[in-house]
Structure formats: C-alpha cells, structure tokens
Amino acid sequence: MSPAQARPGGPRPTLGLGILSWHGYDSLAATLESYRKGDLFSFADEVLLFLPEITDRGREIARSFGIPFDGSAANLGILGGFKALAGGLSADRIILLENDYRLIEGRDEVVRQLAAASADMDEGVADFVRLRHRLKPGLPWQGPKVARLFPPDDAGAAVRLRAALMRTLRPGKASRLIGTTPYLFDDADRRWPEAVSRSRNGTYLVSGRNLPWSNCPTLVGRDFYLNKIVSEAEKRTKGRLVNGFPTIETELNCQWWRDIGYRIGVAANGLFSQIRLNDRGY
C-alpha cells in the first residue's frame, strides 16, 4: 500500500512534492541529496522544483537530480513563490518544502509517517499535518520562546514560577503558543488535554486557536492550500513584509485564523529538519 492510503471505496489521493528555492543553492543541493538518499521522490506522483528569479545554477541542480522544474524571472517572495509552486502541481495532496528542509529519517519512517498523516486527513481529524521533525526541528526555531511559558521539568523553581506568572498575565499569548508544546513534551496531550490530543495514528492534534500557520513542511490538500490558506493570506497583505513581500505566516497570524480553528496535525516524529547552508535566500 502506498503511504498515501487508499480511501474506503475509492482510489488513493495522488501526492505531489513541491520544493521552493529562491537562490540558496548550497542548501538546495544538500536537501535534494537527502531526498534522493531517503528515496522520498519515489513516494510522489509528481515532483516540482520552483525557482523564483531563476538562474543557470538552479537549472543545473534540478537537471543533476533529474527532477522537473519551473521558475520565474522575478523574485515572487514567499507567498507568491508558494502560490506558484502549488499552482504548478496537480496532485490531490501536496507536501510543500523550502530549500533547507532536509529529510533526516529513513525510508521505513517515511512510509509510516506519510501513511499516518494521510489516514488522519482521510478520517477528518486533521485538515493538514505538519511534518517538521518534532525532536530535531533544526534552526531557526521558536522552541526557546515557547519554553519561557512552558518550561521543561528540570527548570529551576524561579523559572517555573516566572512561567506560571506569564501564563496568568498573558493568557492570550499562552493560548496561542500551547499548540507548540508537542515539540517540547512527548506527553503534551496528557499535560494539556484541553488543547492537545492524539489521533489513533499517534499524531498530535491541536486547533488553529492554539497554533499559527507555519511554512514548515506540511502535507495539505492542494485545493485547500490555494483556496483557504493562500487566498486568505492575499487578503491581508497590508502588514509587515519580508524583503518587501508577504510571507503567509505574518498575514495569517491574526484573529481570523484563531477563530476558524483549523484542525492541525503535528506528526508524532516528523521527517524534515531545517538545516541552512549559508543563506537560503529569504
């Protein structure tokens, strides 16, 4: 059985693998090598590397790995780049990646985790599933910021007291960050059952009320991504920009996101770690 599990009474959803790389070619080459080594490409029905502000080196890297690629003459920014990448795919479900998210697990684990994530989506307990590695997320990572509110068990008494005070004084912030606790605690579902649960496949389940959208590796329906994530972000591009472009993350870090409360899966282990060589471009 393919990791994208068959639907009862119907064919399995097709799976697309999309990689976005605006320059950052050292990271891109190392990342694609990790996918080849872990046999990741074999799980996808289609693969696309999208190269905004495309250069000859980007083309050469794509050809050396034998993967399809497309690009644009201009820099499209994060939102524009991901929109073009997702729009260039046709699969039912897609995994969206940036050029510094390396695969750090082997083939057997890829099989297991993609099957679990697909089953969670088939069963309707998750609208999409994050696949960033839970224990080795890589850098940059906001875990230390979250730990100030939810410190580890071995933290000193003063640290724990300060965290409890912060949670009391800033309940909104605590609520927005509590969905990140599965990355810090294996038993987050036991500690905070009001915010974290587990699917029958072991995936942590949290609400958008408690976890923001992230551009980290995510298994998501293509149409859902374009029509609900990208389209909503495009309505909210008046705020802070990165290099003059919207990011999706900034635009969706808003009350609308928390109110709609999408069901977010956090893979029990995860597959991809952010390992940047030099500058990835953003």
Buried (B, 14 or more C-beta within 10 A) or exposed (E): EBBBBEEEEEEBBBBBBBBBBBBBBBBBBBBBBBBBEBEBBEBBBBBBBBBBBBEEEBBEBBEEBEBEBBBBEEBBBBBBBBBBBBBBBEBBBBBBBBBBBBBBBEBEBBBBBBBBBBBBBBEEBBBBBBBBBBEBBBEEBEBEEBBEBBBEEEBEEEBBEBBEEBBEEEEEEBBBBBBBBBBBBEEBBEBBEEBBBBBEBEBBBBBBBBBBBBBBBBBBBBEBBBEBBBEBBBEBBEEEBEEEBBBBBBBBBBEEBBEBEBBBBBBBBBBBBBBBBEEBBB
